[in-house]
Amino acid sequence: MAERKYDKGESFRDRVSTVDKQGKRSWVYAHKPQGRFYNIRSILTILYVLVLFIVPFIKIDGHPLFLFNIPERRFILFGFIFWPQDVLFFGLGMITTFVFIIVFTVAFGRLFCGWVCPQTIFMDLIFRRIEFWIEGDAPKQKALDKAPWDREKILKKGAKYIIFFAISFLVGNALLAYIIGIDELIKVITEPFSQHVVGFSLMLIFSGIFFFLFSWFREQACTVVCPYGRLQGVMMDRDSFMVAYDYKRGEPRGVMRKNETRTIGDCIDCNLCVNVCPTGIDIRHGTQMECTNCTACIDACDNVMDKIQKPRGLIRYASENSIAEGKPFTVTPRNKVYGVVLILLCIVLGALLYTRTDIDTTIMRAKGMLYQEVGADSVSNLYTLKLLNKTFNDIPMTLKPDDSSAEIRYIGGHPEINVKKEGYAEVTFFVVYHKDKIKKRKTDIKLSLYHGEEKIKTLKTTFLGPIG
């Protein structure tokens, strides 16, 4: 088996690639990538951006398709409203998401980071593109940063940062629309500042955060802050699918000479895979925490292989074992087990969502009270019923006992309960039973809620009464 060779041993793992030995920031001047994967990701970026900006305008029955209003604890998914009382759905949804991350990472590594993550999409395919367009490729950017502040540098840097802030403003407002809703966002933009101080403040905060993120913090969001890159070391194994260097084919590496009959590996040590890397790593060192699987090194290496008339794929999507053993990528038994667990969780979550009711109810018998005598032959218990309407419509309801011998007497005398849309209602009432119907100290009873003639929910509680 061919062994992987490193120019610097394992010292590259002692620190993050964007930080030097003194702990200072090492600015990454990545060269502009070119190739088939970059072109595919560029097309997908257009789709992602369209989705980001169009979805807030999509409504179902006048309500947003998605809304994550954390301050008001109000969430809308695919037109269905969820409240904090739906904690079971949120909990199970988080567990399902966590299991999905594990399954996906074990099987496919950081494929999400390179192809779907908003940080990678915006940084590599939008903001860096603007930087290449205004300042040029990496050598020109480096020269411009070292140059004195003359007219050219002021114009280029000024234009870049103005465009950066404009895009950050648009992105920040798009995400804000998912929190407060597009209608409220339009009011914040069009109405006087005095009426929406908090809304304007959020707009500026979101815009400032994204401007800072994409103009200065950049790849450090992936290498320093994002926990996913650090977790991959725990979740990935030698069978995980990832961007990998075929060291068996590439080593020993060496410079390509004209008319030479090559007796060493296919890697000509051109370092183009390092130059295009947006996090500044050398993929030939093996799997690294900083790698986002952006495929820039694959495109760069494939272009070089074409020029020296060697097969593509020296750097490619593969697993450690598939390279070491020369076998194709396969799904391992562990991945299959994780997949089964994920499918079961999705089935349970789907069943709970399907059986979810529009009305959330809580019925409680009055604390500290047993029962009350009603005349000479009846007994009553006092109850409080709390209702939460999870829909966007008012729902008038009536409460009836399943046992025809029981009677409900409302405090206030009104038999109809009107629960406002997205609102609460509370009603207090007595349940009255004839003493002859009470056979034991605690009797299980059922009360049903009706919307018109339709029974929408049955409530179970207990009735206390005398015996003997």
DRENDO-1510 file (C-alpha; in Angstrom, 1 decimal, always signed):
<recs>
REC; n; res; u; v; w
REC; 1; MET; +0.0; +0.0; +0.0 .
REC; 2; ALA; +1.3; +3.4; -0.9 .
REC; 3; GLU; +1.9; +5.7; +2.0 .
REC; 4; ARG; +0.8; +9.3; +2.1 .
REC; 5; LYS; +3.8; +11.7; +2.2 .
REC; 6; TYR; +3.7; +15.1; +3.8 .
REC; 7; ASP; +6.0; +18.0; +3.2 .
REC; 8; LYS; +5.7; +19.2; +6.7 .
REC; 9; GLY; +4.9; +16.1; +8.6 .
REC; 10; GLU; +1.8; +16.5; +10.7 .
REC; 11; SER; +2.5; +20.0; +11.9 .
REC; 12; PHE; -0.2; +21.5; +9.7 .
REC; 13; ARG; -2.7; +20.0; +12.2 .
REC; 14; ASP; -1.3; +22.0; +15.1 .
REC; 15; ARG; -3.2; +25.1; +14.2 .
REC; 16; VAL; -6.0; +26.4; +11.9 .
REC; 17; SER; -4.8; +27.1; +8.4 .
REC; 18; THR; -5.9; +30.8; +8.6 .
REC; 19; VAL; -3.9; +31.5; +11.8 .
REC; 20; ASP; -0.1; +31.7; +11.8 .
REC; 21; LYS; +2.4; +30.5; +14.5 .
REC; 22; GLN; +2.0; +33.7; +16.4 .
REC; 23; GLY; -1.8; +33.4; +16.5 .
REC; 24; LYS; -2.4; +36.2; +14.0 .
REC; 25; ARG; -4.8; +36.1; +11.1 .
REC; 26; SER; -3.4; +34.8; +7.9 .
REC; 27; TRP; -5.5; +36.4; +5.1 .
REC; 28; VAL; -6.5; +34.0; +2.4 .
REC; 29; TYR; -6.0; +35.2; -1.2 .
REC; 30; ALA; -7.8; +32.4; -3.0 .
REC; 31; HIS; -7.3; +32.2; -6.8 .
REC; 32; LYS; -10.5; +32.2; -8.9 .
REC; 33; PRO; -11.6; +28.6; -9.6 .
REC; 34; GLN; -12.7; +27.4; -13.0 .
REC; 35; GLY; -14.2; +24.1; -14.0 .
REC; 36; ARG; -17.3; +22.0; -14.2 .
REC; 37; PHE; -18.1; +21.8; -10.5 .
REC; 38; TYR; -17.7; +25.6; -10.1 .
REC; 39; ASN; -20.1; +26.1; -13.0 .
REC; 40; ILE; -22.7; +23.7; -11.5 .
REC; 41; ARG; -22.4; +25.5; -8.1 .
REC; 42; SER; -22.8; +28.8; -9.8 .
REC; 43; ILE; -26.1; +27.7; -11.4 .
REC; 44; LEU; -27.3; +26.3; -8.0 .
REC; 45; THR; -26.4; +29.6; -6.4 .
REC; 46; ILE; -28.8; +31.4; -8.7 .
REC; 47; LEU; -31.5; +29.0; -7.6 .
REC; 48; TYR; -30.7; +29.4; -3.9 .
REC; 49; VAL; -30.8; +33.2; -4.1 .
REC; 50; LEU; -34.1; +33.1; -6.0 .
REC; 51; VAL; -35.6; +30.8; -3.3 .
REC; 52; LEU; -34.2; +33.1; -0.5 .
REC; 53; PHE; -35.8; +36.2; -1.9 .
REC; 54; ILE; -39.0; +34.7; -3.4 .
REC; 55; VAL; -40.2; +32.5; -0.5 .
REC; 56; PRO; -41.2; +35.4; +1.8 .
REC; 57; PHE; -43.7; +36.6; -0.8 .
REC; 58; ILE; -45.3; +33.1; -1.1 .
REC; 59; LYS; -48.5; +32.9; +1.0 .
REC; 60; ILE; -51.1; +30.2; +1.7 .
REC; 61; ASP; -54.6; +31.7; +2.4 .
REC; 62; GLY; -53.0; +35.0; +3.1 .
REC; 63; HIS; -50.3; +33.7; +5.5 .
REC; 64; PRO; -46.6; +33.2; +5.0 .
REC; 65; LEU; -45.2; +29.8; +3.8 .
REC; 66; PHE; -42.5; +30.1; +6.4 .
REC; 67; LEU; -42.3; +32.3; +9.5 .
REC; 68; PHE; -40.0; +32.0; +12.5 .
REC; 69; ASN; -41.2; +34.8; +14.8 .
REC; 70; ILE; -39.1; +34.0; +17.8 .
REC; 71; PRO; -40.0; +37.2; +19.8 .
REC; 72; GLU; -43.7; +36.3; +19.5 .
REC; 73; ARG; -43.1; +32.5; +19.8 .
REC; 74; ARG; -45.0; +32.0; +16.6 .
REC; 75; PHE; -43.9; +29.7; +13.8 .
REC; 76; ILE; -45.4; +28.9; +10.5 .
REC; 77; LEU; -44.3; +25.9; +8.4 .
REC; 78; PHE; -45.9; +25.3; +5.0 .
REC; 79; GLY; -48.9; +27.4; +6.0 .
REC; 80; PHE; -49.4; +25.6; +9.4 .
REC; 81; ILE; -49.0; +27.6; +12.6 .
REC; 82; PHE; -47.1; +26.1; +15.5 .
REC; 83; TRP; -46.9; +27.5; +19.1 .
REC; 84; PRO; -44.7; +26.8; +22.1 .
REC; 85; GLN; -47.3; +24.3; +23.2 .
REC; 86; ASP; -46.2; +22.1; +20.2 .
REC; 87; VAL; -42.9; +21.5; +22.0 .
REC; 88; LEU; -43.2; +17.8; +21.2 .
REC; 89; PHE; -43.0; +18.5; +17.5 .
REC; 90; PHE; -40.0; +20.9; +18.0 .
REC; 91; GLY; -38.2; +18.3; +20.2 .
REC; 92; LEU; -38.8; +15.4; +17.8 .
REC; 93; GLY; -38.0; +17.6; +14.9 .
REC; 94; MET; -34.6; +18.6; +16.5 .
REC; 95; ILE; -33.8; +15.0; +17.2 .
REC; 96; THR; -34.7; +14.0; +13.6 .
REC; 97; THR; -32.5; +16.9; +12.3 .
REC; 98; PHE; -29.6; +15.8; +14.6 .
REC; 99; VAL; -29.8; +12.2; +13.4 .
REC; 100; PHE; -30.0; +13.4; +9.8 .
REC; 101; ILE; -26.8; +15.4; +10.3 .
REC; 102; ILE; -25.1; +12.4; +11.7 .
REC; 103; VAL; -26.3; +10.1; +8.9 .
REC; 104; PHE; -25.5; +12.6; +6.2 .
REC; 105; THR; -22.0; +13.4; +7.6 .
REC; 106; VAL; -21.0; +9.8; +8.2 .
REC; 107; ALA; -22.0; +8.9; +4.7 .
REC; 108; PHE; -21.2; +12.1; +2.7 .
REC; 109; GLY; -18.9; +14.2; +4.9 .
REC; 110; ARG; -19.2; +17.9; +4.5 .
REC; 111; LEU; -21.1; +17.8; +1.2 .
REC; 112; PHE; -23.7; +20.1; +2.7 .
REC; 113; CYS; -21.0; +22.8; +3.4 .
REC; 114; GLY; -19.8; +22.9; -0.1 .
REC; 115; TRP; -23.1; +22.8; -2.0 .
REC; 116; VAL; -25.8; +24.1; +0.3 .
REC; 117; CYS; -24.4; +26.1; +3.3 .
REC; 118; PRO; -25.4; +29.8; +2.9 .
REC; 119; GLN; -22.0; +30.9; +4.2 .
REC; 120; THR; -20.1; +29.0; +1.5 .
REC; 121; ILE; -22.6; +30.0; -1.2 .
REC; 122; PHE; -22.5; +33.7; -0.5 .
REC; 123; MET; -18.8; +33.9; +0.3 .
REC; 124; ASP; -17.3; +31.8; -2.6 .
REC; 125; LEU; -19.9; +32.4; -5.3 .
REC; 126; ILE; -21.1; +35.9; -4.8 .
REC; 127; PHE; -18.8; +38.1; -2.7 .
REC; 128; ARG; -15.5; +36.6; -4.0 .
REC; 129; ARG; -16.9; +36.9; -7.5 .
REC; 130; ILE; -17.4; +40.7; -6.9 .
REC; 131; GLU; -13.9; +40.9; -5.5 .
REC; 132; PHE; -12.4; +39.1; -8.6 .
REC; 133; TRP; -14.4; +41.5; -10.8 .
REC; 134; ILE; -13.2; +44.7; -9.1 .
REC; 135; GLU; -9.8; +43.9; -7.7 .
REC; 136; GLY; -8.7; +41.0; -10.0 .
REC; 137; ASP; -7.3; +37.6; -9.1 .
REC; 138; ALA; -5.4; +36.8; -6.0 .
REC; 139; PRO; -2.0; +38.3; -7.0 .
REC; 140; LYS; -3.6; +41.6; -7.9 .
REC; 141; GLN; -5.6; +41.6; -4.7 .
REC; 142; LYS; -2.5; +41.0; -2.6 .
REC; 143; ALA; -0.6; +43.8; -4.5 .
REC; 144; LEU; -3.6; +46.2; -4.0 .
REC; 145; ASP; -3.6; +45.6; -0.3 .
REC; 146; LYS; +0.1; +46.3; +0.0 .
REC; 147; ALA; -0.2; +49.4; -2.2 .
REC; 148; PRO; -0.5; +52.9; -0.7 .
REC; 149; TRP; -3.9; +54.5; -0.6 .
REC; 150; ASP; -3.9; +56.2; -4.0 .
REC; 151; ARG; -6.9; +57.1; -6.2 .
REC; 152; GLU; -7.1; +53.6; -7.7 .
REC; 153; LYS; -7.1; +51.8; -4.4 .
REC; 154; ILE; -9.7; +54.1; -2.9 .
REC; 155; LEU; -12.0; +53.7; -5.9 .
REC; 156; LYS; -11.6; +49.9; -6.0 .
REC; 157; LYS; -11.9; +49.4; -2.2 .
REC; 158; GLY; -14.8; +51.9; -1.9 .
REC; 159; ALA; -16.7; +50.3; -4.8 .
REC; 160; LYS; -16.2; +46.8; -3.4 .
REC; 161; TYR; -17.4; +47.7; +0.1 .
REC; 162; ILE; -20.4; +49.7; -1.1 .
REC; 163; ILE; -21.5; +46.7; -3.2 .
REC; 164; PHE; -20.8; +44.4; -0.3 .
REC; 165; PHE; -22.9; +46.4; +2.1 .
REC; 166; ALA; -25.7; +46.7; -0.5 .
REC; 167; ILE; -25.8; +42.9; -0.9 .
REC; 168; SER; -25.6; +42.5; +2.9 .
REC; 169; PHE; -28.5; +44.8; +3.3 .
REC; 170; LEU; -30.6; +42.8; +0.9 .
REC; 171; VAL; -29.6; +39.5; +2.5 .
REC; 172; GLY; -30.3; +40.8; +6.0 .
REC; 173; ASN; -33.7; +42.1; +5.0 .
REC; 174; ALA; -34.6; +38.8; +3.3 .
REC; 175; LEU; -33.8; +36.9; +6.5 .
REC; 176; LEU; -35.7; +39.5; +8.5 .
REC; 177; ALA; -38.7; +38.8; +6.4 .
REC; 178; TYR; -38.6; +35.2; +7.6 .
REC; 179; ILE; -38.8; +36.5; +11.2 .
REC; 180; ILE; -41.4; +39.3; +11.1 .
REC; 181; GLY; -43.1; +38.5; +7.8 .
REC; 182; ILE; -42.8; +40.4; +4.5 .
REC; 183; ASP; -45.8; +42.6; +5.2 .
REC; 184; GLU; -44.3; +43.9; +8.4 .
REC; 185; LEU; -41.0; +44.3; +6.7 .
REC; 186; ILE; -42.6; +46.5; +4.0 .
REC; 187; LYS; -44.2; +48.6; +6.7 .
REC; 188; VAL; -40.8; +49.0; +8.4 .
REC; 189; ILE; -39.2; +50.2; +5.1 .
REC; 190; THR; -42.0; +52.5; +3.9 .
REC; 191; GLU; -43.4; +54.0; +7.1 .
REC; 192; PRO; -41.7; +56.6; +9.3 .
REC; 193; PHE; -38.8; +55.6; +11.4 .
REC; 194; SER; -40.5; +56.7; +14.6 .
REC; 195; GLN; -43.2; +54.0; +14.1 .
REC; 196; HIS; -40.7; +51.2; +13.7 .
REC; 197; VAL; -37.6; +51.9; +15.7 .
REC; 198; VAL; -37.1; +48.3; +16.6 .
REC; 199; GLY; -37.6; +47.1; +13.1 .
REC; 200; PHE; -35.1; +49.7; +11.7 .
REC; 201; SER; -32.6; +48.7; +14.4 .
REC; 202; LEU; -32.9; +45.0; +13.4 .
REC; 203; MET; -32.4; +45.9; +9.7 .
REC; 204; LEU; -29.2; +47.7; +10.5 .
REC; 205; ILE; -28.0; +45.0; +12.9 .
REC; 206; PHE; -28.6; +42.2; +10.4 .
REC; 207; SER; -27.0; +44.2; +7.6 .
REC; 208; GLY; -24.0; +45.0; +9.8 .
REC; 209; ILE; -23.5; +41.4; +10.8 .
REC; 210; PHE; -23.5; +40.1; +7.2 .
REC; 211; PHE; -21.2; +42.9; +6.0 .
REC; 212; PHE; -18.7; +42.1; +8.8 .
REC; 213; LEU; -19.1; +38.4; +8.0 .
REC; 214; PHE; -18.4; +38.6; +4.3 .
REC; 215; SER; -16.0; +41.5; +4.1 .
REC; 216; TRP; -13.7; +40.6; +7.0 .
REC; 217; PHE; -14.5; +37.5; +9.0 .
REC; 218; ARG; -15.0; +35.4; +5.8 .
REC; 219; GLU; -13.7; +31.8; +5.9 .
REC; 220; GLN; -13.1; +32.1; +9.7 .
REC; 221; ALA; -16.8; +31.5; +10.1 .
REC; 222; CYS; -16.1; +27.9; +8.9 .
REC; 223; THR; -12.7; +27.3; +10.4 .
REC; 224; VAL; -13.1; +29.0; +13.8 .
REC; 225; VAL; -16.8; +29.5; +14.7 .
REC; 226; CYS; -18.9; +26.8; +12.9 .
REC; 227; PRO; -19.1; +23.6; +15.1 .
REC; 228; TYR; -19.9; +21.4; +12.2 .
REC; 229; GLY; -16.3; +21.3; +10.9 .
REC; 230; ARG; -15.1; +20.2; +14.3 .
REC; 231; LEU; -17.8; +17.6; +14.7 .
REC; 232; GLN; -17.0; +16.0; +11.4 .
REC; 233; GLY; -13.8; +14.6; +13.0 .
REC; 234; VAL; -16.0; +12.6; +15.3 .
REC; 235; MET; -18.7; +11.6; +12.9 .
REC; 236; MET; -16.7; +10.8; +9.8 .
REC; 237; ASP; -14.8; +7.6; +9.2 .
REC; 238; ARG; -12.6; +6.1; +6.5 .
REC; 239; ASP; -15.8; +5.1; +4.6 .
REC; 240; SER; -17.2; +8.7; +4.5 .
REC; 241; PHE; -17.6; +10.3; +1.1 .
REC; 242; MET; -15.4; +13.4; +0.8 .
REC; 243; VAL; -13.1; +15.5; -1.4 .
REC; 244; ALA; -9.9; +13.4; -1.3 .
REC; 245; TYR; -6.4; +13.3; -2.9 .
REC; 246; ASP; -5.5; +10.0; -4.4 .
REC; 247; TYR; -2.1; +9.6; -2.8 .
REC; 248; LYS; -1.6; +6.1; -4.3 .
REC; 249; ARG; -1.7; +7.6; -7.8 .
REC; 250; GLY; -0.1; +11.0; -7.0 .
REC; 251; GLU; +2.9; +10.1; -4.8 .
REC; 252; PRO; +5.7; +10.5; -5.0 .
REC; 253; ARG; +5.1; +13.9; -6.5 .
REC; 254; GLY; +7.5; +15.9; -8.6 .
REC; 255; VAL; +7.9; +18.6; -11.2 .
REC; 256; MET; +6.8; +17.8; -14.8 .
REC; 257; ARG; +9.6; +18.1; -17.3 .
REC; 258; LYS; +9.3; +18.4; -21.1 .
REC; 259; ASN; +9.7; +15.1; -23.0 .
REC; 260; GLU; +10.2; +13.2; -19.8 .
REC; 261; THR; +9.0; +9.6; -19.4 .
REC; 262; ARG; +7.4; +10.0; -16.0 .
REC; 263; THR; +8.3; +7.3; -13.5 .
REC; 264; ILE; +6.8; +9.0; -10.4 .
REC; 265; GLY; +3.3; +10.0; -9.3 .
REC; 266; ASP; +0.9; +12.0; -11.4 .
REC; 267; CYS; +1.0; +15.0; -9.0 .
REC; 268; ILE; +3.4; +17.6; -10.5 .
REC; 269; ASP; +3.4; +19.7; -7.3 .
REC; 270; CYS; +2.0; +22.8; -9.0 .
REC; 271; ASN; +0.2; +23.9; -5.8 .
REC; 272; LEU; -2.8; +25.1; -7.8 .
REC; 273; CYS; -5.1; +23.0; -5.5 .
REC; 274; VAL; -3.7; +25.0; -2.6 .
REC; 275; ASN; -3.9; +28.4; -4.4 .
REC; 276; VAL; -7.7; +28.0; -5.1 .
REC; 277; CYS; -8.6; +26.8; -1.7 .
REC; 278; PRO; -10.8; +29.4; +0.1 .
REC; 279; THR; -9.7; +28.2; +3.5 .
REC; 280; GLY; -6.0; +28.0; +2.7 .
REC; 281; ILE; -5.4; +24.2; +3.2 .
REC; 282; ASP; -3.4; +21.6; +1.2 .
REC; 283; ILE; -5.9; +18.8; +0.4 .
REC; 284; ARG; -2.9; +16.5; -0.3 .
REC; 285; HIS; -2.4; +16.4; +3.5 .
REC; 286; GLY; -5.6; +14.4; +3.8 .
REC; 287; THR; -8.9; +15.1; +5.5 .
REC; 288; GLN; -8.8; +18.4; +7.5 .
REC; 289; MET; -11.3; +20.3; +9.6 .
REC; 290; GLU; -11.1; +23.4; +7.5 .
REC; 291; CYS; -12.1; +21.6; +4.3 .
REC; 292; THR; -15.6; +22.6; +3.2 .
REC; 293; ASN; -15.7; +20.3; +0.2 .
REC; 294; CYS; -16.2; +23.2; -2.2 .
REC; 295; THR; -14.6; +21.3; -5.0 .
REC; 296; ALA; -12.3; +24.2; -6.1 .
REC; 297; CYS; -9.2; +21.9; -5.8 .
REC; 298; ILE; -10.9; +19.2; -7.9 .
REC; 299; ASP; -11.5; +21.7; -10.8 .
REC; 300; ALA; -8.0; +23.0; -10.5 .
REC; 301; CYS; -6.4; +19.6; -10.5 .
REC; 302; ASP; -8.6; +18.3; -13.4 .
REC; 303; ASN; -7.5; +21.3; -15.5 .
REC; 304; VAL; -3.9; +20.4; -14.9 .
REC; 305; MET; -4.4; +16.7; -15.6 .
REC; 306; ASP; -6.0; +17.7; -19.0 .
REC; 307; LYS; -2.9; +19.8; -19.8 .
REC; 308; ILE; -0.4; +17.0; -19.0 .
REC; 309; GLN; -2.7; +14.4; -20.6 .
REC; 310; LYS; -3.3; +12.4; -17.5 .
REC; 311; PRO; -6.7; +11.0; -16.4 .
REC; 312; ARG; -8.9; +13.3; -14.3 .
REC; 313; GLY; -9.7; +12.4; -10.7 .
REC; 314; LEU; -6.3; +12.8; -8.9 .
REC; 315; ILE; -8.4; +14.8; -6.5 .
REC; 316; ARG; -12.0; +13.7; -6.5 .
REC; 317; TYR; -15.0; +12.7; -4.4 .
REC; 318; ALA; -14.0; +9.4; -2.7 .
REC; 319; SER; -13.5; +7.8; +0.7 .
REC; 320; GLU; -10.3; +7.0; +2.4 .
REC; 321; ASN; -10.9; +3.2; +2.1 .
REC; 322; SER; -11.9; +3.4; -1.6 .
REC; 323; ILE; -8.5; +5.1; -2.4 .
REC; 324; ALA; -6.5; +2.8; -0.2 .
REC; 325; GLU; -8.1; -0.4; -1.4 .
REC; 326; GLY; -9.0; +0.7; -4.9 .
REC; 327; LYS; -12.7; -0.1; -4.4 .
REC; 328; PRO; -15.8; +2.0; -5.2 .
REC; 329; PHE; -17.7; +3.9; -2.5 .
REC; 330; THR; -20.2; +1.8; -0.8 .
REC; 331; VAL; -22.8; +2.3; +2.0 .
REC; 332; THR; -21.6; +0.8; +5.2 .
REC; 333; PRO; -23.8; -1.2; +7.7 .
REC; 334; ARG; -23.5; +1.6; +10.2 .
REC; 335; ASN; -24.9; +4.0; +7.6 .
REC; 336; LYS; -27.8; +1.6; +7.0 .
REC; 337; VAL; -28.6; +1.4; +10.7 .
REC; 338; TYR; -28.6; +5.2; +11.0 .
REC; 339; GLY; -30.8; +5.4; +7.9 .
REC; 340; VAL; -33.3; +3.1; +9.4 .
REC; 341; VAL; -33.4; +5.1; +12.6 .
REC; 342; LEU; -33.9; +8.3; +10.6 .
REC; 343; ILE; -36.7; +6.8; +8.6 .
REC; 344; LEU; -38.5; +5.7; +11.8 .
REC; 345; LEU; -38.1; +9.1; +13.3 .
REC; 346; CYS; -39.6; +10.7; +10.1 .
REC; 347; ILE; -42.5; +8.3; +10.2 .
REC; 348; VAL; -43.2; +9.1; +13.9 .
REC; 349; LEU; -42.9; +12.8; +13.2 .
REC; 350; GLY; -45.1; +12.6; +10.1 .
REC; 351; ALA; -47.8; +10.6; +12.1 .
REC; 352; LEU; -47.8; +13.2; +14.8 .
REC; 353; LEU; -48.2; +16.0; +12.3 .
REC; 354; TYR; -51.0; +14.2; +10.6 .
REC; 355; THR; -52.9; +13.6; +13.8 .
REC; 356; ARG; -52.2; +17.1; +15.2 .
REC; 357; THR; -55.4; +18.9; +16.1 .
REC; 358; ASP; -56.2; +22.6; +15.4 .
REC; 359; ILE; -57.4; +23.1; +19.0 .
REC; 360; ASP; -55.1; +22.5; +22.0 .
REC; 361; THR; -57.1; +22.0; +25.2 .
REC; 362; THR; -56.4; +21.7; +28.9 .
REC; 363; ILE; -59.2; +20.9; +31.4 .
REC; 364; MET; -58.7; +21.1; +35.1 .
REC; 365; ARG; -61.0; +20.5; +38.0 .
REC; 366; ALA; -60.9; +23.4; +40.6 .
REC; 367; LYS; -58.1; +22.8; +43.1 .
REC; 368; GLY; -59.0; +22.5; +46.8 .
REC; 369; MET; -62.7; +21.7; +46.0 .
REC; 370; LEU; -64.3; +18.3; +46.2 .
REC; 371; TYR; -67.9; +18.6; +45.1 .
REC; 372; GLN; -71.0; +20.8; +45.8 .
REC; 373; GLU; -74.5; +19.8; +46.6 .
REC; 374; VAL; -77.0; +21.0; +44.1 .
REC; 375; GLY; -80.5; +20.7; +45.6 .
REC; 376; ALA; -81.4; +17.5; +47.3 .
REC; 377; ASP; -80.5; +15.0; +44.5 .
REC; 378; SER; -77.6; +16.4; +42.5 .
REC; 379; VAL; -73.9; +17.1; +42.8 .
REC; 380; SER; -71.6; +19.4; +40.8 .
REC; 381; ASN; -67.9; +19.8; +40.2 .
REC; 382; LEU; -66.2; +23.0; +39.0 .
REC; 383; TYR; -63.9; +22.9; +36.0 .
REC; 384; THR; -61.8; +25.3; +34.0 .
REC; 385; LEU; -61.2; +24.7; +30.3 .
REC; 386; LYS; -58.3; +26.5; +28.4 .
REC; 387; LEU; -58.3; +26.4; +24.6 .
REC; 388; LEU; -55.6; +27.5; +22.1 .
REC; 389; ASN; -56.7; +28.0; +18.5 .
REC; 390; LYS; -53.8; +27.0; +16.2 .
REC; 391; THR; -55.6; +28.2; +13.1 .
REC; 392; PHE; -56.0; +31.5; +11.3 .
REC; 393; ASN; -59.8; +31.5; +11.7 .
REC; 394; ASP; -62.2; +32.1; +14.6 .
REC; 395; ILE; -63.7; +28.8; +15.8 .
REC; 396; PRO; -67.1; +28.9; +17.7 .
REC; 397; MET; -67.5; +25.8; +19.8 .
REC; 398; THR; -69.9; +24.2; +22.2 .
REC; 399; LEU; -69.1; +21.8; +25.0 .
REC; 400; LYS; -71.4; +18.8; +25.6 .
REC; 401; PRO; -71.2; +15.8; +28.0 .
REC; 402; ASP; -71.1; +12.4; +26.4 .
REC; 403; ASP; -73.3; +11.1; +29.2 .
REC; 404; SER; -76.8; +12.5; +28.6 .
REC; 405; SER; -77.6; +12.3; +32.3 .
REC; 406; ALA; -74.9; +15.0; +33.0 .
REC; 407; GLU; -75.5; +18.7; +32.6 .
REC; 408; ILE; -73.1; +21.6; +31.9 .
REC; 409; ARG; -73.8; +24.9; +33.5 .
REC; 410; TYR; -71.6; +27.8; +32.4 .
REC; 411; ILE; -70.6; +30.6; +34.8 .
REC; 412; GLY; -72.0; +33.5; +32.9 .
REC; 413; GLY; -74.6; +31.4; +31.3 .
REC; 414; HIS; -73.3; +31.5; +27.7 .
REC; 415; PRO; -73.2; +28.0; +26.1 .
REC; 416; GLU; -71.0; +28.9; +23.1 .
REC; 417; ILE; -67.2; +29.3; +23.3 .
REC; 418; ASN; -65.7; +31.5; +20.6 .
REC; 419; VAL; -61.9; +31.0; +20.3 .
REC; 420; LYS; -60.3; +33.8; +18.3 .
REC; 421; LYS; -57.8; +33.0; +15.6 .
REC; 422; GLU; -54.3; +32.3; +16.9 .
REC; 423; GLY; -55.7; +33.1; +20.3 .
REC; 424; TYR; -56.6; +31.7; +23.7 .
REC; 425; ALA; -60.0; +31.2; +25.4 .
REC; 426; GLU; -60.8; +30.2; +29.0 .
REC; 427; VAL; -64.2; +29.1; +30.3 .
REC; 428; THR; -65.3; +28.0; +33.7 .
REC; 429; PHE; -68.3; +25.7; +34.2 .
REC; 430; PHE; -70.0; +23.2; +36.4 .
REC; 431; VAL; -70.8; +19.6; +35.5 .
REC; 432; VAL; -73.9; +18.4; +37.4 .
REC; 433; TYR; -74.7; +14.8; +38.0 .
REC; 434; HIS; -77.7; +13.1; +39.7 .
REC; 435; LYS; -76.6; +11.3; +42.9 .
REC; 436; ASP; -78.1; +8.1; +41.6 .
REC; 437; LYS; -75.6; +8.0; +38.8 .
REC; 438; ILE; -72.6; +8.3; +41.1 .
REC; 439; LYS; -71.4; +4.8; +42.1 .
REC; 440; LYS; -67.9; +5.6; +43.4 .
REC; 441; ARG; -65.8; +8.3; +44.8 .
REC; 442; LYS; -64.1; +9.2; +41.5 .
REC; 443; THR; -65.9; +8.7; +38.2 .
REC; 444; ASP; -64.3; +9.1; +34.8 .
REC; 445; ILE; -66.3; +11.3; +32.5 .
REC; 446; LYS; -66.0; +12.5; +28.9 .
REC; 447; LEU; -66.8; +15.9; +27.5 .
REC; 448; SER; -66.8; +16.7; +23.8 .
REC; 449; LEU; -66.1; +19.9; +21.9 .
REC; 450; TYR; -68.3; +20.6; +18.8 .
REC; 451; HIS; -67.9; +23.0; +16.0 .
REC; 452; GLY; -71.4; +23.1; +14.7 .
REC; 453; GLU; -72.5; +19.5; +14.4 .
REC; 454; GLU; -68.9; +18.3; +14.0 .
REC; 455; LYS; -67.2; +16.7; +17.0 .
REC; 456; ILE; -63.6; +18.0; +17.0 .
REC; 457; LYS; -62.2; +16.7; +20.3 .
REC; 458; THR; -63.1; +14.6; +23.3 .
REC; 459; LEU; -61.8; +15.6; +26.7 .
REC; 460; LYS; -61.4; +13.1; +29.6 .
REC; 461; THR; -61.5; +14.2; +33.3 .
REC; 462; THR; -62.8; +12.9; +36.6 .
REC; 463; PHE; -65.8; +13.7; +38.7 .
REC; 464; LEU; -65.8; +13.6; +42.5 .
REC; 465; GLY; -68.9; +12.8; +44.4 .
REC; 466; PRO; -70.3; +11.3; +47.6 .
REC; 467; ILE; -70.8; +7.6; +48.0 .
REC; 468; GLY; -73.1; +5.7; +50.3 .
</recs>
